[in-house]
Amino acid sequence: MYDQFYRVFRAWRIFGREGVFRGSNIFIVSLSNIKILRMKRTLFPLVAFSIMVFAFACTSGIKKEMTAIETLEKELTDQAARPDPEKLAGLLDAYTAFVDNHAADTMAPLYLYKAINLSMGINNGALAMQLTDRMLNEYPKYSRIPETVFLKAYIYENQLSNLGLALKTYQDFLSRFPEHDLADDAQAAIDNLGKSPEELIREFEARAAQQAGN
């Protein structure tokens, strides 16, 4: 009896009066609460450990993907004169896979930007445009958004032959980023939009002759 009273007293100290004195089931209620407390004390460390293991696995996986990307980048840099098409395709896939799998990672927008440039480099304008739109929609505050808008206009002009959308996008660039280093290039692109190489050469020669006469 004394032992039961002592247990109830301890439960009262832990859980308060309402947690102990509930009808005639005082001892059962207190023991139940004690069991729950013990379960929590056992489960919390296990949950915390599981979270730590999961976080480590994710970090380890990200590092492996980044290392694989860096290796491919170095190999292609060493082959700059004649890059291997299969490695170019592999690098492009690695960039986009990283963004798909780790969209919230700080490296994701950089890899997406590199994927845009690589798509343009292999003359895949349709994919480059898709990736450009993805950048503008998913990472609107990324530091290279101005360059991305400019590239979008360039893709419209030179790879998709859509001069109307190219003009609109160049104008959008100038409206949003008038002080950017590429502003002069955007204005020049607007001035020369739709002109053939022959026309551009004639205009250049005419300006050169005029300057020489002055």
C-alpha positions as CSV (number, residue, x, y, z in Angstrom):
1,M,0.0,0.0,0.0
2,Y,2.8,2.4,0.9
3,D,4.5,1.5,-2.4
4,Q,1.4,2.3,-4.4
5,F,0.9,5.6,-2.5
6,Y,4.5,6.5,-3.2
7,R,4.1,5.8,-7.0
8,V,0.9,7.9,-7.1
9,F,2.7,10.7,-5.2
10,R,5.5,10.6,-7.8
11,A,3.0,10.7,-10.6
12,W,1.3,13.7,-9.0
13,R,4.7,15.5,-8.8
14,I,5.3,14.8,-12.5
15,F,1.9,15.2,-14.1
16,G,0.0,17.4,-11.6
17,R,-3.2,16.7,-9.8
18,E,-5.5,16.4,-12.8
19,G,-3.2,13.9,-14.4
20,V,-3.5,11.6,-11.4
21,F,-6.8,11.9,-9.6
22,R,-9.3,10.7,-12.2
23,G,-12.0,8.7,-10.5
24,S,-10.9,5.4,-8.9
25,N,-8.3,4.7,-11.6
26,I,-5.6,6.8,-9.9
27,F,-2.8,4.3,-10.2
28,I,-3.7,3.2,-13.7
29,V,-3.8,6.7,-15.0
30,S,-0.5,7.6,-13.4
31,L,1.3,4.5,-14.7
32,S,-0.1,5.1,-18.2
33,N,1.3,8.6,-18.2
34,I,4.6,7.3,-17.0
35,K,4.7,4.7,-19.8
36,I,4.0,7.4,-22.4
37,L,6.8,9.5,-20.9
38,R,9.2,6.6,-21.1
39,M,8.1,5.9,-24.7
40,K,8.7,9.5,-25.7
41,R,12.2,9.4,-24.0
42,T,13.0,6.3,-26.1
43,L,11.5,7.5,-29.4
44,F,12.8,11.0,-29.6
45,P,16.5,10.0,-29.8
46,L,15.6,7.4,-32.4
47,V,13.7,10.0,-34.5
48,A,16.6,12.5,-34.1
49,F,19.1,9.8,-35.2
50,S,17.0,8.9,-38.2
51,I,16.8,12.5,-39.3
52,M,20.6,12.9,-39.0
53,V,21.2,9.7,-41.0
54,F,18.8,10.9,-43.7
55,A,20.3,14.4,-43.9
56,F,23.8,12.9,-44.1
57,A,22.7,10.6,-47.0
58,C,21.2,13.5,-48.9
59,T,24.3,15.7,-48.4
60,S,26.5,12.8,-49.5
61,G,24.4,12.2,-52.6
62,I,24.5,15.9,-53.5
63,K,28.3,15.9,-53.2
64,K,28.6,12.9,-55.4
65,E,26.5,14.5,-58.1
66,M,28.5,17.8,-57.9
67,T,31.8,15.8,-58.1
68,A,30.6,14.0,-61.2
69,I,29.6,17.3,-62.8
70,E,32.9,18.9,-62.0
71,T,34.7,15.9,-63.5
72,L,32.7,16.2,-66.8
73,E,33.3,19.9,-66.9
74,K,37.1,19.4,-66.6
75,E,37.2,16.7,-69.2
76,L,35.3,18.9,-71.7
77,T,37.5,21.9,-70.9
78,D,40.5,19.8,-71.7
79,Q,38.8,18.8,-75.0
80,A,37.7,22.4,-75.8
81,A,38.9,22.1,-79.4
82,R,36.9,19.0,-80.2
83,P,34.5,18.2,-77.3
84,D,33.0,14.7,-77.2
85,P,29.3,15.0,-78.1
86,E,28.4,12.1,-75.7
87,K,30.1,13.9,-72.8
88,L,28.3,17.2,-73.7
89,A,25.0,15.3,-73.6
90,G,26.0,13.7,-70.3
91,L,26.9,17.0,-68.8
92,L,23.6,18.6,-69.9
93,D,21.7,15.6,-68.4
94,A,23.7,16.0,-65.2
95,Y,22.9,19.7,-64.9
96,T,19.1,19.2,-65.4
97,A,19.0,16.1,-63.2
98,F,20.6,18.0,-60.3
99,V,18.0,20.8,-60.7
100,D,15.2,18.2,-60.8
101,N,16.4,16.4,-57.7
102,H,17.7,19.3,-55.6
103,A,15.7,22.4,-56.7
104,A,16.1,24.1,-53.4
105,D,19.9,23.7,-53.3
106,T,21.9,26.9,-53.8
107,M,23.8,25.3,-56.8
108,A,20.6,24.5,-58.7
109,P,20.1,27.9,-60.4
110,L,23.8,28.0,-61.4
111,Y,23.6,24.5,-63.0
112,L,20.4,25.6,-64.7
113,Y,22.1,28.6,-66.1
114,K,25.0,26.4,-67.4
115,A,22.4,24.1,-68.9
116,I,20.9,27.0,-70.9
117,N,24.3,28.0,-72.3
118,L,25.2,24.4,-73.1
119,S,21.9,23.9,-74.9
120,M,22.6,27.0,-77.0
121,G,26.1,25.7,-77.6
122,I,24.9,22.5,-79.1
123,N,22.2,24.5,-81.1
124,N,19.2,23.1,-79.3
125,G,17.2,26.3,-79.2
126,A,13.9,24.6,-78.2
127,L,15.5,23.1,-75.0
128,A,17.4,26.3,-74.3
129,M,14.1,28.2,-74.4
130,Q,12.4,25.7,-72.0
131,L,15.3,26.0,-69.5
132,T,15.3,29.8,-69.8
133,D,11.6,29.9,-68.9
134,R,12.2,27.5,-66.1
135,M,14.9,29.8,-64.7
136,L,12.7,32.9,-64.9
137,N,9.8,31.1,-63.3
138,E,11.5,29.1,-60.5
139,Y,14.5,31.4,-59.7
140,P,13.2,35.0,-60.3
141,K,15.7,36.4,-57.8
142,Y,18.8,34.7,-59.1
143,S,21.7,37.1,-59.7
144,R,21.9,36.1,-63.4
145,I,18.3,36.8,-64.3
146,P,19.3,39.8,-66.5
147,E,21.6,37.7,-68.5
148,T,18.9,35.0,-68.8
149,V,16.4,37.5,-70.2
150,F,19.1,38.6,-72.7
151,L,19.8,35.0,-73.7
152,K,16.1,34.4,-74.2
153,A,15.9,37.3,-76.7
154,Y,19.1,35.9,-78.4
155,I,17.6,32.4,-78.7
156,Y,14.4,33.8,-80.2
157,E,16.5,35.8,-82.7
158,N,19.2,33.4,-83.7
159,Q,18.0,29.9,-82.9
160,L,14.2,30.0,-83.2
161,S,14.0,32.7,-85.9
162,N,11.2,34.5,-84.1
163,L,12.1,38.1,-84.7
164,G,8.8,39.4,-83.2
165,L,9.4,37.8,-79.8
166,A,13.1,38.6,-80.0
167,L,12.3,42.3,-80.3
168,K,9.8,42.2,-77.5
169,T,12.2,40.4,-75.2
170,Y,15.1,42.7,-76.0
171,Q,12.8,45.7,-75.2
172,D,11.8,44.0,-72.0
173,F,15.4,43.6,-71.1
174,L,16.1,47.3,-71.7
175,S,13.1,48.3,-69.7
176,R,14.0,46.2,-66.7
177,F,17.8,46.5,-66.8
178,P,18.7,49.8,-68.5
179,E,22.0,50.1,-66.7
180,H,23.2,46.5,-67.3
181,D,26.5,45.9,-69.2
182,L,24.5,44.1,-71.9
183,A,22.2,47.1,-72.5
184,D,24.2,48.4,-75.4
185,D,24.2,44.9,-77.0
186,A,20.5,44.7,-76.6
187,Q,20.0,48.1,-78.3
188,A,22.4,47.0,-81.1
189,A,20.4,43.8,-81.6
190,I,17.2,45.8,-81.9
191,D,18.8,48.2,-84.4
192,N,20.1,45.3,-86.6
193,L,17.2,42.9,-86.1
194,G,16.2,41.1,-89.3
195,K,19.1,42.5,-91.4
196,S,21.2,40.2,-93.5
197,P,24.9,39.8,-93.0
198,E,25.4,41.7,-96.4
199,E,23.3,44.6,-95.1
200,L,25.3,44.8,-91.9
201,I,28.6,44.8,-93.8
202,R,27.4,47.6,-96.2
203,E,26.3,49.7,-93.2
204,F,29.6,49.1,-91.4
205,E,31.5,50.1,-94.5
206,A,29.4,53.2,-95.0
207,R,30.0,54.3,-91.4
208,A,33.7,53.6,-91.7
209,A,33.9,55.7,-94.9
210,Q,32.0,58.5,-93.3
211,Q,34.3,58.6,-90.3
212,A,37.3,58.5,-92.5
213,G,36.0,61.5,-94.5
214,N,35.5,63.5,-91.3
